[in-house]
């Protein structure tokens, strides 16, 4: 559905105010800056937006009578930038104007589908011109969103009115940017830093508001997601960072070593690790190793599983990502059968992993950093 945006400081709704978290307010401010910069770059008047209350209707945004309504749930996803870029593209392209020259409903629908295809392509241009992304970064961001929709449609979700199937939109976007190489080079080995000058890499200090946006792709789904450090909390006798994923999921991460010991959804414990699931050997250095045996208890459905894993720093490499190229330590974790369960590239600069890989059914799950903000 078509909508376009500039964001007001306080978001109102017909039924009352929408209460936003501090992190959501920061996102609203980012959207406002994006919208303002876009309208300035394309010499268009500013646009008004309202943050709409969360619903279970699956509608992320809609446009009505000169106002754009963005569902508050979109503020907690990594897709919000691509979503805003697409809708700003409608505005830049003048898609507010009524469709003309369509004699039948079928012709009208076809013209609207072409508008959506044009908006996908224009969004890439906007991300390059306004956000300063490379074409590869911008195109990847738009394709990841479409791939997520395609996976949802393959599971039976309806096609958004006015759009073609996501697979067709992906093919059209790829054709329009056929000269853009989306393949990132593999990590490259680096010359080791002399031990006499290398400082030990300790576990990082995170702060509330630190945020990392990643894309994720597997044989069955493609999406983006955001990790946000929401707060610090003492739980079960240990000091934790509480990392929020979306509006309901929280991970309790031990401050001393970034080991995960609790996962909650809507405030209820879903998974508990005893002791915590520790993956990184600290201080980080090539050859450092950590072996842990722990129990993973899941509440719904109730299951208990004992796990043993050994995680070792195998190399220090230059790792290209959509967010840039970083010097990173490659950590490989293996189970009791010596099978790899995780490859993660940790960057001291980013204070988090920038790429990771793990086996899943019918293939592998790969994730990569798109952007980050450190407070």
Phi, psi and omega in degrees: 000148189274132174206158185215156196217141151225147192251135177270156186297320176250129183263127182246157183223153182305322182270002180137182184283148172265125180272122182250147174286164177304320180293320178296321177297322175298320179295318177301317178297321177296318178297320179299315180297320179298313181295316180296318180295324180291313180296326177292317182295325183258008176055050178242153178297154177293163185232151183260142180228150174235135176273118186268151180293148180298139175227173176255023184271353178076018180259115182280330182195156174206161184241132182205124173051049174081006180237146176252128180248118179252124181295135184299336179295336181289342181289345183251018180243156176284356182272354189297324181294316178295321179297312179296318180300318180298315183286326173297327178297320176303316182294312181300323182278358178075030183281006171290334183295144179298150175291135181234161175077013179256118183276337183228166176297325179295319179293322178297317179297321179295319179295322178294321177298321178294325175299318180295320178296318179296322180293322176302313182291318180295328179299322177299314179301317180297317179298325178287311186289320187262317182273346179078019178283158169286163177299323180296316179297314183294316180295319178300316181300317180289322181291324179299317178298315179296322179295323176298318177295321179298315179298320178296319179293325178293337177272002175112359179290147182288156175284135180300131180306136180092347182255156166276167174308144185303325180299322179289323178294323177297313180299319179295316181294319177297322180294321181291332180241045185295339181276357182269122178275115183272352183280123174276143177295156179290156175306145184242136180297145180246156172293135181295146174282131180305137183301331183289337182249346183281128175272143178300136179268105181267168176302138185285159172261114177268159178230148174306131184103341173301138188212139178229131177250131183234154163255156184222136179219137178218178179298341185244345185205152174224135184199175169238157178209161184236131169261128178230129174284110186275318184191177171247145184207146176262119184226135179052037175079012179225153182274127185236153158269139174257111183259124183263137174237107185073205185265346188236334185269139178225139175245131179260112189247122182298129185295327187290331186211010180062027176278137181271129178236348176216147168232130180237150171230125182052037176084355181256137180293125177255322181221139176230133177250127181228113346294186185297153178281100184257125185246333186262128172279122178245146353293147185287124177199149180301129181099344179295145186218149179217128179243130183224143168240126183215169179246132176255115179251122178251140186272320184226109350289156184289115177219152177226130183223129175270135181229145172235130179220146175241123181245130185227140174278111187270329186196166171244123191225160171270119189242111176281136176222175176294338180271353183134184179251132187229147169283124188217155176263126178274118179251126178245127176253138179232149179274188183296339178270006181068023176270137179292130177249348182195136162241125180227136178254110183264129180249119175300328180296318182275340183066029180192177175284151180246340172214150167207166184213139174208149180286141173224176180301131177069019177156226184217152172258125179238138180226153185208145180290134175258316181199166179204156177223125177248126184283000000 
